[in-house]
Amino acid sequence: LKNLEFLALGFNQITGPIPSWVGNLPRLFYIDLAHNRILGEFPKQLCRLPRLLDELIASQAEDQYEFSLPIFCNIITANQAKIIGQLYLLCWLSLGYNYFSGVIPDQISNLKNLEILDLSMSH
């Protein structure tokens, strides 16, 4: 899987955490985990993937390396989402329809390129 570039797993009723091996895919530039039952820790390895770009954004960006992360409709809690603050190039984060409780993690303020933050329908 070292050459995998595009990982679309949305709408598959996947349960459990995002596997840490996903963070070891050096060529991965797009990941879609929306509409599953993802829960557990967010793998820190995802924060180090150099090519994790959204294809549409990459085609519009010149020298910018921004990406989106659609993980809505899962079971990501606010506490587990803290690691997302290390995704410094993130421009679009969709965490809607998750099971948030408490406060939005301060780490979200580290996302200097963030343009869209969707927390809609969080419980």
C-alpha positions as CSV (number, residue, x, y, z in Angstrom):
1,L,0.0,0.0,0.0
2,K,3.0,2.3,0.0
3,N,1.9,3.7,-3.4
4,L,-1.7,4.4,-2.3
5,E,-2.7,8.0,-3.1
6,F,-6.5,8.1,-2.8
7,L,-8.4,6.5,0.1
8,A,-12.2,6.9,-0.1
9,L,-13.9,4.9,2.6
10,G,-17.0,7.0,3.1
11,F,-20.5,5.4,3.7
12,N,-19.1,1.9,4.6
13,Q,-20.2,1.6,8.3
14,I,-16.6,1.2,9.4
15,T,-16.4,0.9,13.2
16,G,-13.5,1.5,15.5
17,P,-10.5,3.9,15.3
18,I,-8.7,5.1,12.2
19,P,-5.9,2.6,11.8
20,S,-2.5,4.0,12.5
21,W,-1.1,2.4,9.3
22,V,-3.0,5.0,7.3
23,G,-0.4,7.5,8.6
24,N,2.3,5.4,7.0
25,L,1.2,5.9,3.5
26,P,3.7,8.4,2.2
27,R,1.9,9.1,-1.2
28,L,-1.5,9.5,0.3
29,F,-3.0,12.9,-0.8
30,Y,-6.7,12.3,-0.2
31,I,-8.7,10.6,2.6
32,D,-12.5,10.4,3.0
33,L,-13.8,8.7,6.1
34,A,-17.2,10.4,6.2
35,H,-20.4,8.5,7.3
36,N,-18.8,5.7,9.2
37,R,-18.7,4.9,12.9
38,I,-15.1,5.9,13.5
39,L,-14.2,6.3,17.1
40,G,-11.1,6.2,19.3
41,E,-7.8,8.1,19.0
42,F,-6.9,10.1,15.9
43,P,-3.6,8.8,14.6
44,K,-0.8,11.2,15.0
45,Q,0.9,9.8,11.9
46,L,-1.7,11.6,9.8
47,C,-0.2,14.9,10.8
48,R,3.1,13.9,9.1
49,L,1.8,12.9,5.7
50,P,3.5,15.3,3.2
51,R,1.1,14.8,0.4
52,L,-2.2,14.7,2.2
53,L,-4.0,17.1,-0.1
54,D,-7.5,17.4,-1.3
55,E,-7.4,16.9,-5.1
56,L,-9.7,19.8,-5.9
57,I,-7.8,22.2,-3.6
58,A,-4.5,21.1,-4.9
59,S,-5.5,21.8,-8.5
60,Q,-6.4,25.3,-7.6
61,A,-3.5,26.1,-5.3
62,E,-0.2,27.2,-6.8
63,D,2.4,26.7,-4.1
64,Q,0.0,26.2,-1.3
65,Y,-0.4,22.8,0.4
66,E,-3.8,22.9,1.9
67,F,-6.1,19.9,2.4
68,S,-9.5,19.0,3.7
69,L,-10.5,16.3,6.2
70,P,-14.1,15.0,5.8
71,I,-14.8,12.8,8.9
72,F,-18.3,13.8,9.6
73,C,-21.0,11.4,10.7
74,N,-18.6,9.4,12.9
75,I,-18.1,9.1,16.7
76,I,-15.2,11.5,17.1
77,T,-15.3,13.3,20.5
78,A,-13.9,16.8,21.2
79,N,-11.2,15.3,23.4
80,Q,-10.1,12.9,20.6
81,A,-10.1,15.8,18.1
82,K,-7.2,17.6,19.9
83,I,-4.6,16.0,17.6
84,I,-6.3,17.7,14.6
85,G,-4.7,20.9,15.8
86,Q,-1.4,19.5,14.5
87,L,-2.7,19.4,10.9
88,Y,-1.4,22.9,10.3
89,L,-2.2,22.9,6.5
90,L,-5.8,22.0,7.0
91,C,-8.2,24.4,5.3
92,W,-11.5,22.5,5.6
93,L,-12.5,20.5,8.6
94,S,-15.9,18.8,8.7
95,L,-16.7,17.2,12.1
96,G,-20.4,17.6,11.9
97,Y,-22.8,14.8,13.1
98,N,-20.3,13.5,15.7
99,Y,-20.7,13.1,19.4
100,F,-19.0,16.1,20.8
101,S,-19.4,17.2,24.4
102,G,-17.6,19.8,26.3
103,V,-15.6,22.6,24.7
104,I,-14.0,22.9,21.3
105,P,-10.3,22.0,21.8
106,D,-7.9,25.0,21.9
107,Q,-5.7,23.2,19.4
108,I,-8.2,24.2,16.7
109,S,-6.7,27.7,16.9
110,N,-3.4,26.3,15.6
111,L,-5.1,25.8,12.2
112,K,-4.0,29.0,10.6
113,N,-5.1,28.0,7.1
114,L,-8.6,26.8,8.3
115,E,-11.3,28.4,6.2
116,I,-14.2,26.1,6.9
117,L,-15.0,24.5,10.2
118,D,-18.2,22.4,10.3
119,L,-19.4,21.3,13.7
120,S,-23.0,21.1,12.8
121,M,-25.4,18.5,14.4
122,S,-22.9,17.5,17.1
123,H,-24.4,15.9,20.1
